[in-house]
Amino acid sequence: MTWRRERWAADHPLPIGVTKRAEVGELVRAGDIIAAGATLAAALRVSGARRLGLSPSDLDRELRVRVGTDVVKGTVLARVGRRFARSVTAPIDGRFLHVTVDGDLYIAPIVDRWTVRATLDGVVSRSDDAIVEIEGEAWCLQGAAAYGPNAFGELILGVDGPTADLAPTRIDVRLSGRIIVGGARVSAEVITRAHACGVAGLVAGGVPPAGLRVVYGDAVTASGSPSRDDRPTVLCLTGFGSAGLPPAVYEPFAALAGARAAIHTASARLFVFSTADIGRAPTPSPDVGVRGEGPAAYAPAGRADTDADKGAGVHEEPAQRDEELTPSASDRSSAER
């Protein structure tokens, strides 16, 4: 769990029913629509060639609407004649799907529309009916798990320290559409309030399972599928429960605050689009103290011990309190110790 700035790839799976998608080589920004489509219900068969008095092979030249087009009720699909015209119209709102070899038409009602948005600034490296992949450069922080749809917004620091919990009172409608860094833990009340205020996402060391169930229900699973869901995305950096963030992870948030960011749910990654120098630590993050409802992932120890070793033997200036000088531990003689 460390910050890295390099070139990343983000996959965006597409459901069935794609009508539009970005082409390979196209430049996109995080939040741009890269694919769109619709969910269809059972198709309705409409008599075509027989109604018009045509042979099935002649129907194609009389069609007024191309296959795959969305139509509304009453749209003329095919027409013959002038003075005594005969026509076939759409009986419902839907999508013109297919023409059979017998000259009949199929129209399916649209029950939902969906869009997929990019989670990286970059270029489309793959685009087909199954997936759109984007490659681009960004700061990235790998988390343990993410819940909800992909999220996009300005990164906001919501706590005063790496071990602090995000208070519900710090969330209001002014943070709508933003991604908030919640410190060690975000509670059920915080997630619920973020949902009500339109917050795009929450990032924290740990999240209690009970808090996730309040918003996402009993079947809490990670999700990266396209959605019109307005619930906030939750990114757990270390696991469940409560886990204070290591300084090497927390401190860069101050330098990156205000930058555009995105949460890619499928890979549980936070992307931040900034050129700021966040002063990456060359050593791994220290151990993460965990308390709460469940286990959390641990980062390897190292930096904390190194800092302690560096402090040993260093002469400190005497501390002053109430106009009296108290010698520090390093200034005392061996006999006084």
C-alpha positions in Angstrom: 0.0 0.0 0.0 2.2 2.8 -1.3 1.8 5.7 -3.7 3.3 5.3 -7.2 3.2 7.5 -10.2 3.5 5.5 -13.4 1.5 4.4 -16.4 -1.5 2.3 -15.5 -4.2 0.4 -17.4 -7.9 0.3 -16.3 -10.4 -2.2 -17.7 -14.1 -1.2 -18.0 -16.3 -4.2 -18.6 -19.4 -3.6 -20.7 -22.8 -5.3 -20.4 -24.9 -6.6 -23.3 -26.6 -3.9 -25.4 -23.7 -1.6 -26.4 -24.8 1.1 -28.8 -21.8 3.4 -28.6 -18.2 3.1 -27.4 -14.9 4.9 -27.7 -12.6 3.9 -30.5 -9.0 2.6 -30.1 -6.6 5.6 -30.0 -9.2 8.0 -28.7 -8.0 10.4 -26.0 -10.3 10.5 -22.9 -10.4 12.1 -19.5 -11.6 10.5 -16.2 -15.3 10.9 -16.1 -15.9 11.0 -19.9 -18.5 8.6 -21.3 -16.7 5.8 -23.1 -19.6 3.5 -23.7 -23.4 3.6 -23.6 -26.2 1.1 -24.2 -29.5 -0.1 -23.0 -31.1 -3.1 -21.3 -33.9 -4.6 -23.4 -37.0 -6.7 -22.5 -38.5 -9.5 -24.5 -38.9 -8.5 -28.2 -42.3 -8.1 -29.9 -42.9 -9.5 -33.4 -44.6 -7.3 -35.9 -45.9 -8.4 -39.3 -44.0 -6.7 -42.1 -43.8 -8.0 -45.6 -47.3 -9.7 -45.5 -48.9 -6.5 -44.2 -47.4 -4.5 -47.1 -48.2 -7.2 -49.7 -44.5 -7.6 -50.5 -42.2 -10.6 -50.8 -39.6 -10.9 -47.9 -36.8 -10.1 -50.3 -38.4 -6.8 -51.3 -39.0 -5.5 -47.8 -35.4 -4.2 -47.3 -35.8 -1.4 -49.9 -39.1 -0.2 -48.3 -37.7 0.1 -44.7 -37.7 3.7 -43.4 -35.7 2.9 -40.3 -32.4 1.1 -40.0 -32.0 -2.0 -37.8 -30.6 -1.0 -34.3 -32.4 2.3 -34.2 -34.4 3.4 -31.2 -38.0 4.3 -32.1 -41.1 5.6 -30.4 -44.6 4.3 -30.7 -46.2 5.2 -34.1 -42.9 5.5 -36.0 -43.2 4.4 -39.6 -40.9 1.4 -40.0 -41.8 0.6 -43.7 -44.2 2.0 -46.2 -45.3 1.3 -49.8 -47.6 3.2 -52.2 -48.5 6.9 -52.4 -52.2 7.5 -53.0 -53.3 4.3 -51.3 -50.3 3.8 -49.0 -49.8 1.0 -46.6 -47.3 1.1 -43.7 -46.0 -0.7 -40.7 -45.6 1.3 -37.6 -43.9 0.7 -34.2 -46.5 -0.5 -31.7 -44.3 0.4 -28.7 -41.4 2.6 -27.7 -38.2 0.5 -28.1 -35.4 -0.6 -30.4 -35.8 -2.0 -33.9 -33.8 -5.2 -33.5 -34.2 -7.6 -36.4 -35.8 -8.5 -39.7 -36.6 -12.2 -40.2 -36.3 -14.2 -43.4 -40.1 -14.2 -43.5 -40.2 -10.4 -43.6 -41.3 -9.8 -40.0 -39.9 -7.2 -37.7 -38.8 -7.4 -34.1 -39.0 -4.5 -31.6 -37.8 -4.7 -28.0 -38.9 -2.3 -25.2 -36.0 -0.5 -23.4 -36.2 -1.0 -19.7 -33.0 0.8 -18.7 -30.1 2.8 -20.2 -26.6 2.7 -18.9 -23.3 4.5 -19.4 -19.7 3.6 -18.6 -17.2 6.4 -17.8 -13.4 6.4 -17.9 -11.4 6.2 -14.7 -8.1 7.4 -16.2 -6.8 10.3 -18.2 -5.3 8.6 -21.2 -5.8 6.7 -24.5 -8.1 3.9 -25.4 -6.0 0.8 -26.0 -8.7 -1.7 -26.5 -12.4 -1.4 -27.4 -14.9 -4.1 -28.2 -18.3 -5.2 -27.1 -16.9 -6.8 -24.0 -14.5 -4.3 -22.6 -12.9 -0.9 -23.0 -9.3 -0.5 -21.7 -7.6 2.8 -21.0 -3.9 3.4 -20.4 -2.7 6.6 -18.8 -0.3 8.1 -16.2 -1.5 9.0 -12.7 -0.7 8.8 -9.0 -2.1 5.5 -7.7 -2.9 4.0 -4.3 -3.8 0.4 -4.2 -6.6 -0.5 -1.7 -7.9 -3.8 -0.3 -11.5 -3.6 -1.5 -14.0 -1.2 -3.0 -17.8 -1.1 -3.1 -20.2 0.7 -5.4 -19.8 2.1 -8.9 -16.7 3.8 -10.2 -16.4 7.3 -8.7 -15.0 10.6 -10.0 -14.5 14.0 -8.3 -12.2 16.4 -6.5 -10.1 14.8 -3.7 -10.8 16.4 -0.3 -9.1 15.7 3.0 -11.8 15.2 5.7 -9.7 14.5 8.8 -6.9 16.2 10.7 -4.6 13.2 11.2 -4.0 9.6 10.0 -5.6 8.0 13.1 -8.7 10.2 13.2 -12.1 9.0 12.2 -14.2 11.0 9.8 -16.9 12.8 11.7 -20.5 12.9 10.2 -20.6 16.7 11.0 -17.9 17.3 8.5 -20.0 16.1 5.6 -22.6 18.4 4.0 -24.1 19.2 0.6 -21.1 21.4 -0.3 -19.1 18.2 -0.7 -21.4 16.8 -3.3 -19.6 15.1 -6.1 -16.3 14.9 -4.2 -14.1 12.1 -3.0 -13.4 12.5 0.8 -10.4 11.0 2.6 -11.8 9.7 5.9 -8.7 8.7 7.8 -8.7 5.5 10.0 -12.4 4.7 9.7 -15.8 5.7 8.2 -18.8 4.6 10.2 -22.3 3.6 9.1 -23.5 7.1 9.9 -20.8 8.7 7.8 -21.7 6.5 4.8 -25.4 7.2 5.2 -24.8 11.0 5.5 -22.5 10.9 2.5 -25.3 9.2 0.5 -27.8 11.8 1.5 -25.4 14.7 0.6 -24.4 13.3 -2.9 -20.7 12.5 -2.0 -19.0 10.6 -4.8 -16.7 8.5 -2.8 -15.1 7.8 0.6 -11.5 6.6 1.2 -10.4 5.2 4.6 -8.1 2.8 6.2 -11.0 0.6 7.4 -14.7 0.3 7.1 -17.0 -1.6 9.5 -19.1 -4.3 7.6 -22.2 -3.0 9.4 -21.7 0.4 7.9 -21.6 -1.1 4.4 -24.7 -3.1 5.0 -26.7 0.0 5.9 -26.2 1.5 2.4 -25.5 -1.6 0.2 -27.8 -4.2 1.9 -27.0 -7.6 3.2 -25.3 -8.9 0.0 -22.2 -6.6 0.3 -19.9 -7.4 -2.6 -17.3 -5.4 -4.5 -18.6 -4.1 -7.8 -17.2 -2.5 -10.9 -20.1 -2.9 -13.2 -21.8 0.2 -14.9 -24.5 1.7 -12.8 -26.8 4.6 -12.4 -26.4 4.2 -8.6 -26.0 7.4 -6.7 -24.7 5.8 -3.6 -21.1 6.7 -2.6 -18.3 4.5 -3.5 -16.3 3.2 -0.5 -12.6 2.3 -0.9 -11.0 0.3 2.0 -7.3 0.8 2.0 -6.4 -1.9 4.5 -9.5 -3.9 5.3 -12.5 -4.0 7.7 -12.8 -2.4 11.1 -10.6 0.5 11.9 -7.0 1.0 10.8 -4.9 4.2 11.2 -3.2 5.2 8.0 0.7 5.1 7.8 2.3 8.5 7.5 3.7 7.5 4.1 0.2 7.0 2.9 -1.6 9.8 4.7 0.8 12.7 4.2 0.7 12.7 0.3 -3.1 13.4 0.6 -2.3 16.9 1.7 -0.2 17.6 -1.4 -2.9 16.0 -3.7 -5.9 17.6 -2.1 -7.9 19.6 -4.7 -6.8 17.4 -7.6 -9.1 15.4 -9.8 -9.4 11.8 -8.7 -11.2 8.6 -9.6 -11.9 5.3 -7.8 -11.7 2.2 -10.1 -13.8 -0.2 -8.1 -12.9 -3.4 -10.0 -9.2 -3.1 -9.1 -9.8 -1.2 -5.8 -7.4 1.6 -6.9 -7.5 5.3 -6.3 -6.1 7.4 -9.2 -5.2 11.0 -8.7 -4.4 13.2 -11.7 -1.7 15.7 -10.4 1.9 16.5 -11.1 2.6 17.4 -7.5 5.7 16.0 -5.8 4.3 14.1 -2.9 7.7 13.1 -1.5 7.4 9.4 -1.7 9.1 7.5 1.1 11.8 5.1 -0.2 11.0 2.5 2.6 7.8 0.5 3.0 4.9 1.7 5.2 5.0 0.8 8.9 2.6 -1.6 10.6 -1.0 -0.6 10.7 -2.7 -0.7 14.1 -6.1 -2.4 13.8 -9.1 -2.4 16.0 -12.8 -3.0 15.3 -14.9 -5.7 13.7 -12.5 -7.7 11.6 -9.0 -8.3 10.2 -7.2 -5.8 8.1 -4.2 -6.1 5.7 -0.9 -5.2 7.2 1.9 -3.3 5.6 5.5 -4.3 6.3 7.3 -2.6 9.1 10.5 -0.7 8.5 10.2 3.1 8.5 9.1 3.4 12.1 12.1 1.4 13.3 14.4 3.4 11.1 13.1 6.7 12.5 13.6 5.4 16.1 17.2 4.4 15.4 18.0 7.8 13.9 16.6 9.5 17.0 18.9 7.6 19.4 21.9 9.4 20.5 20.8 12.8 19.0 21.3 15.7 21.5 18.0 17.5 22.1 17.5 21.0 23.4 16.1 21.2 26.9 12.4 21.5 27.1 11.0 24.6 28.9 7.8 24.5 31.0 6.6 27.1 33.5 9.9 29.0 33.2 11.9 26.0 34.5 14.4 24.0 32.4 14.0 20.2 32.5 16.9 18.2 31.0 15.9 15.7 28.4 16.7 12.0 28.7 19.8 12.3 26.6 21.3 15.1 28.8 21.1 13.1 32.1 24.1 11.3 33.4 24.2 7.5 33.8 23.9 7.9 37.6 20.8 10.1 37.3 19.2 7.6 35.0 
